[in-house]
Amino acid sequence: MLAIYKRELRSYFQSMIGCVFVAFLVAFTGIYFMAYNLNAGYPYFSYTLSGSLIVFLVGIPLITMKSFSEERKNKTDQLLLTAPVGIGKVVLGKYLAMVSVLAVPNLIFCLFPLIIKLQGTAYLKVDYISIGVFFLLGCVYIAIGMFLSSLTESQIIAFITTFGVLLMLYLWDGILSFLPSSAISGMVGILILITIVAAYIQHMTGNWILSGGIELIGAAICIVTYILKSNLFENMLTKVLGNLALANVFTDITSKSIVDISGIVLYLSIIVVFIFLTVQAIQKRRWS
């Protein structure tokens, strides 16, 4: 795993992708920092950092698009699949290399609160917690982008799909406002989600019995619950899908100085899930 990590990390800076990502993120945040913290005298760097979330929409797809799609296109993935290293270690090596690229600008950001401190009042605890959560949110986005890259051999498709997914997550609160709140729509929405999960399981395993069983059992539970207590499904879609508003965990720190521990656990869980899904996607191709 260490050899893969070193190779991937070196490739990001030799191809200038890593340098461009670091430079753009630091420069973009630096402009906000000068405008809000230095010129306007606003003491919270966390507020400035929230303006840099939009950079992730382009920056994260840029560093994740080639993680597995390039290997697949150049047929060098066959070397990885037949190497005496487990697929999990290959995925982790690539993931940690991308995380290391993301860590560079975040380490630079640690200097900014100290600069504010030199000018006057600063809230170092809030600022450094926000930097940590900002970094963790970036790690979540990298895990999602890496998984999408493992599904295609085209870097362009990997970039576009990752950009689309991150854009949806960025606008998620606004999207949820259009969802209906009635009980019947909530039940239909949950049934659609169950169908999507069952379809993915069938695609990965090829087992119609397993996926069909999940679909039938899930549908039966939903219908019985709706008959017995339909009000449980009111605003159900908003409650369930509201957890995907990932940026809210970060913005709660910047706007309310509140650290949501459950949100941190959610971030870590999503990272684990998408690393697992990436491993499974590669394993499926390995034996197909």
Summary of the structure (lengths in Angstrom):
residues: 288
radius of gyration: 21.3
end to end distance: 24.1
largest distance: 65.6
contacts: 921
relative contact order: 0.13
helix: 82%
strand: 0%
